[in-house]
Amino acid sequence: MKKTLFIILLLSSMVYANTQLSYEYGNKDYNNSMTKIDGKVQNINYKYFDKKQELNLSMQSDNVNRKHSITNVSLPSLDVEKYSAKYSYNLNNVLALKGSFIKIIDNLAPTD
């Protein structure tokens, strides 16, 4: 699913001149955390804009490895995926229609 979405966004950014596509990858280091060891972050952003409208699509994936600080037993990793979309349409110089959507999928317990 992620690869298909990325390929579609890449091809559409080649067709339209007013588009931007970016990919970010990062590593996290948790020095002062009791259970978190390290993690990865991946982010894909797509932006289309012209004089009257703007569309932003984003997908972020986080993965954090954990280990119990006293017993050194591996704990389940924390996995979070965030999907967001923003759309803005300028009716005139004063009025604009805006809408946004965000969906967060994680494996956190309600008590975490």
Secondary structure, DSSP 8 states (H G I E B T S, - for coil): -HHHHHHHHHHHHHH-SSEEEEEEEEEEE-TT-SSEEEEEEEEEEEEEE-SSEEEEEEEEEEEEEEE-TTT--EEEEEEEEEEEEEEEEESSSS-EEEEEEEEEEE---TT-
